[in-house]
Amino acid sequence: MKKIGLLSDTHGYWDEKFKKYFAECDEIWHAGDIGSEDVINNLQQIAEVRAVHGNIDNTVMRRLCPEVLQFRVENIDVLMTHVGGYPSRFASSIVPRIIEFKPKLFICGHSHILKIMYDKSFAMLCLNPGESQRYPRNGKRTLLRFVIDGENIRDMEIIELS
C-alpha cells in the first residue's frame, strides 16, 4: 500500500501547507510546471518525488525531470506527463504512449483545472490535480491525495488550499 500526494502547476511557489498535507505520503508526484528546483528539493524533504517538466520549466528543470514518466506502483501502471488532456480530448502526442503502455492511471497537469475522470475507452482513471501556484488562474488551489493498494486506487481526497 502506498499513499500518494499529487500536485501540479506550482510555478515556483512553495507553500508550507504542502508539508502538512503530504506528511503521511509515501510518494509525491508533481505533474509539471514546477518552476523552481527549490520546489522539488522541498518536496524531497517530505517523501520520494516523481516529477515531469512542464511547458514553463527551464532547461535545468528539463534536465532533472523528463517530459513523460511511465512507472508501476503496487499493481498499477502509471503514465504521467504535463500536457495530457482528458478523456475524449487527449493530447495527440500522448495517445500512442497510452495505447502502447496501457496505464490504469493517467496523470497530467497544464489546464489548472482539477479533474478526476474515468476513460472507458482506455480503461484508465485520469487525474489532474489542478493548480497550486500562489495566484491561481481559476481561483482555487488544489492538491490530491489517494492510496494505491494492490490493484486498487482508493481514498481519493481533494484538498483545497485557502
C-alpha positions as CSV (number, residue, x, y, z in Angstrom):
1,M,0.0,0.0,0.0
2,K,1.3,3.5,-0.9
3,K,-0.2,6.8,0.0
4,I,0.4,9.3,-2.9
5,G,0.3,13.1,-2.8
6,L,-0.3,14.8,-6.2
7,L,0.2,18.4,-7.3
8,S,0.9,20.4,-10.4
9,D,1.5,23.9,-11.7
10,T,3.3,25.3,-8.7
11,H,5.1,27.8,-11.0
12,G,8.0,28.1,-8.5
13,Y,5.7,28.7,-5.5
14,W,6.4,26.8,-2.3
15,D,3.6,26.6,0.3
16,E,4.4,25.3,3.8
17,K,1.0,23.7,3.7
18,F,2.4,21.1,1.3
19,K,4.3,19.7,4.3
20,K,1.2,19.3,6.3
21,Y,-0.9,17.6,3.6
22,F,1.9,15.4,2.3
23,A,3.5,14.4,5.6
24,E,2.0,10.9,5.6
25,C,2.6,10.3,1.9
26,D,5.0,7.6,0.7
27,E,5.5,9.4,-2.6
28,I,4.7,12.9,-4.0
29,W,4.1,13.2,-7.7
30,H,4.4,16.6,-9.5
31,A,2.7,16.8,-12.9
32,G,4.8,19.7,-14.3
33,D,5.2,23.4,-14.4
34,I,7.3,23.1,-11.3
35,G,9.1,26.4,-11.9
36,S,11.9,26.0,-9.5
37,E,14.4,23.4,-8.3
38,D,13.6,24.6,-4.8
39,V,10.1,23.2,-5.1
40,I,11.5,19.7,-5.9
41,N,14.1,19.9,-3.1
42,N,11.5,20.9,-0.5
43,L,9.2,18.1,-1.6
44,Q,12.1,15.6,-1.4
45,Q,12.4,16.5,2.3
46,I,8.9,15.1,2.8
47,A,8.9,11.9,0.6
48,E,10.2,10.3,-2.5
49,V,9.3,12.5,-5.5
50,R,8.4,11.7,-9.1
51,A,8.1,14.7,-11.4
52,V,7.7,15.6,-15.1
53,H,8.6,19.0,-16.5
54,G,6.0,21.3,-18.0
55,N,6.0,24.0,-20.6
56,I,7.2,26.8,-18.3
57,D,10.1,24.8,-16.9
58,N,13.6,25.9,-17.8
59,T,16.5,23.8,-19.1
60,V,17.6,22.9,-15.5
61,M,14.2,21.5,-14.7
62,R,14.0,19.7,-18.0
63,R,17.3,18.0,-17.3
64,L,16.1,17.0,-13.8
65,C,12.6,15.9,-14.8
66,P,11.6,14.1,-18.0
67,E,8.6,15.1,-20.2
68,V,6.9,11.7,-19.6
69,L,7.2,9.1,-16.9
70,Q,6.0,5.5,-17.1
71,F,6.1,3.5,-13.9
72,R,4.4,0.9,-11.7
73,V,3.3,1.4,-8.1
74,E,1.9,-1.7,-6.4
75,N,0.0,-3.4,-9.3
76,I,-1.0,-0.1,-11.1
77,D,0.8,1.1,-14.2
78,V,1.0,4.9,-14.2
79,L,1.7,7.3,-17.1
80,M,2.4,10.9,-16.2
81,T,3.0,14.0,-18.3
82,H,2.2,17.7,-18.1
83,V,0.2,18.4,-21.3
84,G,-2.0,15.4,-21.5
85,G,-5.6,16.4,-22.0
86,Y,-8.5,14.4,-20.7
87,P,-10.9,11.6,-21.9
88,S,-12.0,12.1,-25.5
89,R,-9.6,15.1,-25.8
90,F,-6.2,13.6,-25.1
91,A,-3.1,15.5,-26.5
92,S,-2.3,13.8,-29.8
93,S,1.4,13.4,-28.7
94,I,0.4,11.2,-25.7
95,V,-2.2,8.9,-27.3
96,P,0.5,6.5,-28.8
97,R,2.0,6.1,-25.3
98,I,-1.4,5.4,-23.8
99,I,-2.0,2.8,-26.5
100,E,1.4,1.1,-26.0
101,F,1.7,1.3,-22.2
102,K,-1.9,0.7,-21.3
103,P,-1.8,2.5,-17.9
104,K,-4.5,2.1,-15.3
105,L,-3.8,5.6,-14.0
106,F,-3.1,8.7,-16.2
107,I,-1.8,11.9,-14.6
108,C,-1.4,15.3,-16.1
109,G,-1.5,19.0,-15.3
110,H,-1.4,22.1,-17.5
111,S,-5.1,23.0,-17.6
112,H,-5.1,24.3,-14.0
113,I,-8.4,22.6,-13.6
114,L,-9.0,19.8,-11.1
115,K,-10.3,16.7,-12.9
116,I,-11.0,13.2,-11.8
117,M,-12.4,11.2,-14.7
118,Y,-12.6,7.7,-15.9
119,D,-11.9,6.9,-19.5
120,K,-13.8,3.8,-20.6
121,S,-12.1,3.5,-24.0
122,F,-8.7,3.1,-22.4
123,A,-9.9,1.7,-19.1
124,M,-7.9,4.1,-17.0
125,L,-8.5,6.7,-14.3
126,C,-7.4,10.2,-15.3
127,L,-6.3,12.7,-12.7
128,N,-5.4,16.4,-12.9
129,P,-4.7,17.9,-9.5
130,G,-5.4,21.4,-10.7
131,E,-3.0,24.2,-9.7
132,S,-1.2,25.1,-6.5
133,Q,0.6,28.3,-7.5
134,R,0.4,31.4,-5.4
135,Y,-2.2,33.2,-7.6
136,P,-4.4,30.6,-9.2
137,R,-6.0,31.3,-12.6
138,N,-9.2,29.6,-11.7
139,G,-9.4,31.0,-8.2
140,K,-8.7,27.6,-6.4
141,R,-5.5,26.0,-5.3
142,T,-5.9,22.2,-5.1
143,L,-4.0,19.0,-4.3
144,L,-4.9,15.4,-4.4
145,R,-4.1,12.5,-2.0
146,F,-5.0,8.9,-2.6
147,V,-3.9,5.4,-1.9
148,I,-2.7,2.7,-4.3
149,D,-3.3,-0.7,-2.7
150,G,-2.5,-3.6,-4.9
151,E,-4.8,-3.2,-7.9
152,N,-7.0,-0.6,-6.2
153,I,-6.9,3.2,-6.3
154,R,-8.9,4.3,-3.3
155,D,-9.4,7.0,-0.6
156,M,-9.3,9.9,-3.2
157,E,-9.1,13.2,-1.3
158,I,-9.4,16.7,-2.9
159,I,-7.6,19.3,-0.8
160,E,-8.4,22.9,-1.4
161,L,-5.8,25.3,-0.1
162,S,-7.1,28.7,1.1
